[in-house]
Amino acid sequence: MYKAIVLGGSRGIGKAISESLKSIGCEVFAASRNNIDTSDLDSVKKFLVSNNQTDILILNTGGPQAKKFLDITEDDWRKYHNQLFLGFCQILQNMKINEGGYIFLISSNVIKEPNPKLIISSAYRAAFSEVLKILSKDYAKQNISCINIAPGPINTDRTKELIENVDDYEKSLPMKRLGEPEEIGNFVKGIVENKIKYLSGVTINFDGANSNYVF
């Protein structure tokens, strides 16, 4: 039986992944912000004292409000530097992923198509994606797969916070709908359940053909 730690596991995509992994018999710790707040490095250190080893790690967290560059404060930069980048780095430095395990990063499509209203998210999610890409080669020696899932418009509270008129927005999408969190959950489940290991060091664009980039 795999043990899984899912950060941000109490809502949205994290909750969907937690439920999908439970359905195949995984022992899942669906961590909420009450358990760990990656913007608070003391919270990260405290979490790692009792959660320092797992088979499956889901690195997932929310992001900042939409702001123009000149409106971003120093406190904003500091908070999300920790939440989207440094907190995750400390987790990987101090948590053992068991041989044959998995690391899934839930990033965002802004790592490929930067959003001028989400500059902080675009910058720090892209930065940590690079860290995971580099580390994936070392993890591969232990048969640990690293997969970066970059969601586009998914039916979550976060999307509804960022988009003013969701109904009109859906009509502009190729599939005329938002993606469902369960679709990402089932994707993760399929990778784990079928023991797919050679898919590693990659970014999966989970956006219903909405993106314009090729790679």
Secondary structure as a PSIPRED ss2 file (coil, helix, strand):
# PSIPRED VFORMAT (PSIPRED V4.0)

   1 M C   1.000  0.000  0.000
   2 Y C   1.000  0.000  0.000
   3 K E   0.000  0.000  1.000
   4 A E   0.000  0.000  1.000
   5 I E   0.000  0.000  1.000
   6 V E   0.000  0.000  1.000
   7 L E   0.000  0.000  1.000
   8 G C   1.000  0.000  0.000
   9 G C   1.000  0.000  0.000
  10 S C   1.000  0.000  0.000
  11 R C   1.000  0.000  0.000
  12 G H   0.000  1.000  0.000
  13 I H   0.000  1.000  0.000
  14 G H   0.000  1.000  0.000
  15 K H   0.000  1.000  0.000
  16 A H   0.000  1.000  0.000
  17 I H   0.000  1.000  0.000
  18 S H   0.000  1.000  0.000
  19 E H   0.000  1.000  0.000
  20 S H   0.000  1.000  0.000
  21 L H   0.000  1.000  0.000
  22 K H   0.000  1.000  0.000
  23 S C   1.000  0.000  0.000
  24 I C   1.000  0.000  0.000
  25 G C   1.000  0.000  0.000
  26 C C   1.000  0.000  0.000
  27 E E   0.000  0.000  1.000
  28 V E   0.000  0.000  1.000
  29 F E   0.000  0.000  1.000
  30 A E   0.000  0.000  1.000
  31 A E   0.000  0.000  1.000
  32 S C   1.000  0.000  0.000
  33 R C   1.000  0.000  0.000
  34 N C   1.000  0.000  0.000
  35 N C   1.000  0.000  0.000
  36 I C   1.000  0.000  0.000
  37 D C   1.000  0.000  0.000
  38 T C   1.000  0.000  0.000
  39 S C   1.000  0.000  0.000
  40 D C   1.000  0.000  0.000
  41 L H   0.000  1.000  0.000
  42 D H   0.000  1.000  0.000
  43 S H   0.000  1.000  0.000
  44 V H   0.000  1.000  0.000
  45 K H   0.000  1.000  0.000
  46 K H   0.000  1.000  0.000
  47 F H   0.000  1.000  0.000
  48 L H   0.000  1.000  0.000
  49 V H   0.000  1.000  0.000
  50 S H   0.000  1.000  0.000
  51 N C   1.000  0.000  0.000
  52 N C   1.000  0.000  0.000
  53 Q E   0.000  0.000  1.000
  54 T E   0.000  0.000  1.000
  55 D E   0.000  0.000  1.000
  56 I E   0.000  0.000  1.000
  57 L E   0.000  0.000  1.000
  58 I E   0.000  0.000  1.000
  59 L E   0.000  0.000  1.000
  60 N C   1.000  0.000  0.000
  61 T C   1.000  0.000  0.000
  62 G C   1.000  0.000  0.000
  63 G C   1.000  0.000  0.000
  64 P C   1.000  0.000  0.000
  65 Q C   1.000  0.000  0.000
  66 A C   1.000  0.000  0.000
  67 K E   0.000  0.000  1.000
  68 K C   1.000  0.000  0.000
  69 F H   0.000  1.000  0.000
  70 L H   0.000  1.000  0.000
  71 D H   0.000  1.000  0.000
  72 I C   1.000  0.000  0.000
  73 T C   1.000  0.000  0.000
  74 E H   0.000  1.000  0.000
  75 D H   0.000  1.000  0.000
  76 D H   0.000  1.000  0.000
  77 W H   0.000  1.000  0.000
  78 R H   0.000  1.000  0.000
  79 K H   0.000  1.000  0.000
  80 Y H   0.000  1.000  0.000
  81 H H   0.000  1.000  0.000
  82 N H   0.000  1.000  0.000
  83 Q H   0.000  1.000  0.000
  84 L H   0.000  1.000  0.000
  85 F H   0.000  1.000  0.000
  86 L H   0.000  1.000  0.000
  87 G H   0.000  1.000  0.000
  88 F H   0.000  1.000  0.000
  89 C H   0.000  1.000  0.000
  90 Q H   0.000  1.000  0.000
  91 I H   0.000  1.000  0.000
  92 L H   0.000  1.000  0.000
  93 Q H   0.000  1.000  0.000
  94 N H   0.000  1.000  0.000
  95 M C   1.000  0.000  0.000
  96 K E   0.000  0.000  1.000
  97 I E   0.000  0.000  1.000
  98 N E   0.000  0.000  1.000
  99 E E   0.000  0.000  1.000
 100 G E   0.000  0.000  1.000
 101 G E   0.000  0.000  1.000
 102 Y E   0.000  0.000  1.000
 103 I E   0.000  0.000  1.000
 104 F E   0.000  0.000  1.000
 105 L E   0.000  0.000  1.000
 106 I E   0.000  0.000  1.000
 107 S C   1.000  0.000  0.000
 108 S C   1.000  0.000  0.000
 109 N H   0.000  1.000  0.000
 110 V H   0.000  1.000  0.000
 111 I H   0.000  1.000  0.000
 112 K C   1.000  0.000  0.000
 113 E C   1.000  0.000  0.000
 114 P C   1.000  0.000  0.000
 115 N C   1.000  0.000  0.000
 116 P C   1.000  0.000  0.000
 117 K C   1.000  0.000  0.000
 118 L E   0.000  0.000  1.000
 119 I H   0.000  1.000  0.000
 120 I H   0.000  1.000  0.000
 121 S H   0.000  1.000  0.000
 122 S H   0.000  1.000  0.000
 123 A H   0.000  1.000  0.000
 124 Y H   0.000  1.000  0.000
 125 R H   0.000  1.000  0.000
 126 A H   0.000  1.000  0.000
 127 A H   0.000  1.000  0.000
 128 F H   0.000  1.000  0.000
 129 S H   0.000  1.000  0.000
 130 E H   0.000  1.000  0.000
 131 V H   0.000  1.000  0.000
 132 L H   0.000  1.000  0.000
 133 K H   0.000  1.000  0.000
 134 I H   0.000  1.000  0.000
 135 L H   0.000  1.000  0.000
 136 S H   0.000  1.000  0.000
 137 K H   0.000  1.000  0.000
 138 D H   0.000  1.000  0.000
 139 Y H   0.000  1.000  0.000
 140 A H   0.000  1.000  0.000
 141 K C   1.000  0.000  0.000
 142 Q C   1.000  0.000  0.000
 143 N C   1.000  0.000  0.000
 144 I C   1.000  0.000  0.000
 145 S E   0.000  0.000  1.000
 146 C E   0.000  0.000  1.000
 147 I E   0.000  0.000  1.000
 148 N E   0.000  0.000  1.000
 149 I E   0.000  0.000  1.000
 150 A E   0.000  0.000  1.000
 151 P E   0.000  0.000  1.000
 152 G C   1.000  0.000  0.000
 153 P C   1.000  0.000  0.000
 154 I E   0.000  0.000  1.000
 155 N C   1.000  0.000  0.000
 156 T C   1.000  0.000  0.000
 157 D H   0.000  1.000  0.000
 158 R H   0.000  1.000  0.000
 159 T H   0.000  1.000  0.000
 160 K H   0.000  1.000  0.000
 161 E H   0.000  1.000  0.000
 162 L H   0.000  1.000  0.000
 163 I C   1.000  0.000  0.000
 164 E C   1.000  0.000  0.000
 165 N C   1.000  0.000  0.000
 166 V H   0.000  1.000  0.000
 167 D H   0.000  1.000  0.000
 168 D H   0.000  1.000  0.000
 169 Y H   0.000  1.000  0.000
 170 E H   0.000  1.000  0.000
 171 K H   0.000  1.000  0.000
 172 S H   0.000  1.000  0.000
 173 L C   1.000  0.000  0.000
 174 P C   1.000  0.000  0.000
 175 M C   1.000  0.000  0.000
 176 K C   1.000  0.000  0.000
 177 R C   1.000  0.000  0.000
 178 L C   1.000  0.000  0.000
 179 G E   0.000  0.000  1.000
 180 E C   1.000  0.000  0.000
 181 P H   0.000  1.000  0.000
 182 E H   0.000  1.000  0.000
 183 E H   0.000  1.000  0.000
 184 I H   0.000  1.000  0.000
 185 G H   0.000  1.000  0.000
 186 N H   0.000  1.000  0.000
 187 F H   0.000  1.000  0.000
 188 V H   0.000  1.000  0.000
 189 K H   0.000  1.000  0.000
 190 G H   0.000  1.000  0.000
 191 I H   0.000  1.000  0.000
 192 V H   0.000  1.000  0.000
 193 E H   0.000  1.000  0.000
 194 N C   1.000  0.000  0.000
 195 K C   1.000  0.000  0.000
 196 I C   1.000  0.000  0.000
 197 K C   1.000  0.000  0.000
 198 Y C   1.000  0.000  0.000
 199 L C   1.000  0.000  0.000
 200 S C   1.000  0.000  0.000
 201 G C   1.000  0.000  0.000
 202 V E   0.000  0.000  1.000
 203 T E   0.000  0.000  1.000
 204 I E   0.000  0.000  1.000
 205 N E   0.000  0.000  1.000
 206 F E   0.000  0.000  1.000
 207 D C   1.000  0.000  0.000
 208 G C   1.000  0.000  0.000
 209 A C   1.000  0.000  0.000
 210 N C   1.000  0.000  0.000
 211 S C   1.000  0.000  0.000
 212 N C   1.000  0.000  0.000
 213 Y C   1.000  0.000  0.000
 214 V C   1.000  0.000  0.000
 215 F C   1.000  0.000  0.000
